[in-house]
Amino acid sequence: MGYGFYNAKKREVTPIIVQSNYNKHIEKHATSHYEEELKRLYSPTYLKQYIIDVINHGSDQLAFKPTEIMDAGFASKEDAPKIAAYILALSGNKNDTTYPKDAPMYYSSNCAGCHGEDAKGLNGTYPDLTREKLLGIEKRETYLKKMKNHK
């Protein structure tokens, strides 16, 4: 604690100057990262990675309402891609790979208790994972559009 106090009060802090090359990047690629991400936002690859991220890290970082938050760790990091591939199949989305044979078991034992065996959310009690636009991705789309128009 004393060391932390020393660092906060006594140690001279040298400011770090960060020079952005973002405008040069936009000129070179003729698009911003916001536009690039918006183009990928509803692709199966993006959706699969989003589901994996929520399984691994929870959804509290997505500014959901307290009743919409899922904690991290309901499934292992190794099982998350299997579950995500299975959810894509349940929602009718194309997937770059077929889900493994054991994926339904992992989904059923980790996710179905809240989202239902069909991933529709147990009559609206929990989020429907088969809807066209998942709530977290909708929020990301709103953010990206805001940032894209803000520049």
N, C-alpha and C positions, 0 to 999 in steps of 0.2 A: 504494500500500500504506500509506503514511504517512497519507493522508486517511482510509482505512478504519479504521486504528488510532485516529485522532483521533475519528472518529464513534463508535466502539465504547466508548472510554474517557472522553473529555473532554466531548463534546457532551451537553447536557442534553436528555433525551428527555421530551416531554410525552405523558403517556398519553392515548390516545383512548378515550373512553367510548362504547360502542355501545349504544343502547337498542333492544331488540327489540320489534317490533310483531307478532311471530309469533302470540301468543295471540289478539290482536285479529283477525288474519287468519283464524285457524281459526274463531273465533266468527262472523265475517262470512260465510265460505264453508261453514261447517258440515262442513269436512273439512280434513285436513292435506295438505301437499304429498306426503307419503309415500303416503297413500291415493289421491290423484289419480294419482300415477305408477304405483302398483300396478294401477289400473284400465286404464291404457294400455299396460302392460308387454308384453303379447303381441299388440298390434295390429300390423298390417302397417306402419303409419307409424313406430312406435317401432322395429320390427325393421329397417326400411330405414335409419333414422338411426343405429342401433347399428352396422350393417355399414359404413356410410360412415365413422363415427367410428373404427372399428378400422382400416380401410384408411388413413385419413388420419393417425391418431395412434399406431397400433400397439396391441397388446393388453397391453403390459407394465404399464399402469396398472390392470389388472384383477386383480392378485394371482394370476395363473396360475402354474403350475409352469414352470420354465425351458424344458421341452420343449414347452410349450403356447403360448409367446410368439411373436407375429408382429411383426416390426419394421414401422414406418411406411414408407410410400413405395413399396410394391411397384407401385402404380398412381398416376396423377396425381389431384389433387383434382377435376379436371374429369371424369375417367373413373369415379371412385368411385360417383356416383349411378347410372350406367349398369350397373355391375357389381352393385350392390346390388339394382337392379330385376330383373336377370337371376337372381340368387340366389333372390330371392323366387319367381320363376316356377319355378325348378328344385325348390324346396322345396314347391311347391303352395300357397303363400300368395297371398292376394289382394293386388293392388297398385293404388294409386290411379292409376297411369299404366302403359301398356305399356312394356316396355323397348325402347330404340332398336335398330334393325337391327344396329348395330355392337357392341352389348353382348356377344354371345357371343364375339366376337373378343377384346375386352378381357378378359373373364373367362378365356378360354382362354390368352391370352398372359401374364396376370399371376397367375392363381390356380390354374388346373388342374394345374400341375406338382406342387402339394402336395395340393390338395383333390379332384383328379380332374375329369374332364369332366362327371361327374354330380353333383359337389359333395359326394360321400359320404365323402371323406377318404382315399382309397387304402387300403382295407382296414383302417381304424382307425389308420393311421400318423399322419394329420393329422385335425383336427376335421371332423366331418360337419356341413356347413352346411345340410343339409336336415332335421336333427332338429327335433322339435317345439319344444324349448326349447334354445336355444344356451347354452353354458356361461357366458358373460359375463352373459347376461340372468338365468340361474338365480342367479348370485352377487349380482346387483343385487336380485333378488327377496328373497333371504335378508336382505340388508342393510336393505332398506326395511321388511320385516316386523319385524326387530329394532328399528329406530328407531321405528316406529309403536307398538310395544308398550312401548317404553322411556319414553315421555313421561309 
